[in-house]
Amino acid sequence: MIFAHDIPDGAKLYFGKKAKIKREIEGLASEVFESEGYEEIVTPHFSYHQLEALDERELIRLSDPQNRTLALRGDSSIDIIRIVLKRLKSEAKKWFYIQPVFRYPSTEINQIGAEWLEGELRDVLNTNINILKRLNKAYPLIISNIQIPKKVCELTDLEMDDIKKMRIYKFKEPWLMELLKVNGIKIDFAKFPSEIASYLKEMRELALEVGYDAILAPLYVTNLRYYTGLFYRFINKNRVIAKGGEYRVEGIESVGFSIYTDNLLKDLDG
């Protein structure tokens, strides 16, 4: 039996202290974004192009009046860039948003995020760090590069799913076993094929540029389809607090990040 006051699994309800803390976090983030020259945008809950970002199994899909497939917004990044370029035709390149995304079957994920057309990942990562600093929080930073798993697949007989699920029994090459051991910025690049080494150098350079004691995870595979190079995560108690990365939309290299408000609230609320 479903009662009138029941809430679907994955849906969010805020009241009292938690609602106040949520608004304070969003207000603080807005201040940081505005001080760094970002414009605010709120995009539609519905989208035609979410399959470019996520697997169809993660989407809540519907049909429009012409019976064309659309979905509840599962990710904001690609929609924001397309709307700015094609609909707004704005010259502004830095945009921020405070809005939820939705995943199948009924999960609501509140996010605070930013997108920067033709920006540098180190700059949005610094913005991300600045927001966390304002909250007096510092979380483990994990840096990855999606080009490394892709290149590993090219150089070996592995599939991407083998890497994603860490089927180590299939890892035959000595340099691949060495890659498993990489977790910090002290790396002997001579142990790896030149293509792999160049991507590892990009990861180390990002960590050094932001001056953060980062963990390197070269074989991590993200579920977001659009990342093209470097990406990162802030983690707390096995929960993702924030993540961001490099991507390309409409032929334009861009960068962005999202803070997962609900996971941050769990930490701030004790």
Stockholm file with secondary structure:
# STOCKHOLM 1.0

chainA/1-270         MIFAHDIPDGAKLYFGKKAKIKREIEGLASEVFESEGYEEIVTPHFSYHQLEALDERELIRLSDPQNRTLALRGDSSIDIIRIVLKRLKSEAKKWFYIQPVFRYPSTEINQIGAEWLEGELRDVLNTNINILKRLNKAYPLIISNIQIPKKVCELTDLEMDDIKKMRIYKFKEPWLMELLKVNGIKIDFAKFPSEIASYLKEMRELALEVGYDAILAPLYVTNLRYYTGLFYRFINKNRVIAKGGEYRVEGIESVGFSIYTDNLLKDLDG
#=GR chainA/1-270 SS CCCTTCCCTTCCCCCHHHHHHHHHHHHHHHHHHHHTTCEECCCCSEESCGGGTSCGGGCCEEECTTCCEEEECSCSHHHHHHIIIIIICCSCCEEEEEEEEEETTTEEEEEEEEEEETCCHHHHHHHHHHHHHHTTCCCCEEEEETHHHHHHHHHSSCCHHHHHTTCGGGCCSHHHHHHHHCCSSCCCGGGSCHHHHHHHHHHHHHHHHHTCCEEECTTCCCSCTTEEEEEEEEEETTEEEEEEEEEEETTEEEEEEEEEHHHHHHHHTC
#=GC SS_cons         CCCTTCCCTTCCCCCHHHHHHHHHHHHHHHHHHHHTTCEECCCCSEESCGGGTSCGGGCCEEECTTCCEEEECSCSHHHHHHIIIIIICCSCCEEEEEEEEEETTTEEEEEEEEEEETCCHHHHHHHHHHHHHHTTCCCCEEEEETHHHHHHHHHSSCCHHHHHTTCGGGCCSHHHHHHHHCCSSCCCGGGSCHHHHHHHHHHHHHHHHHTCCEEECTTCCCSCTTEEEEEEEEEETTEEEEEEEEEEETTEEEEEEEEEHHHHHHHHTC
//
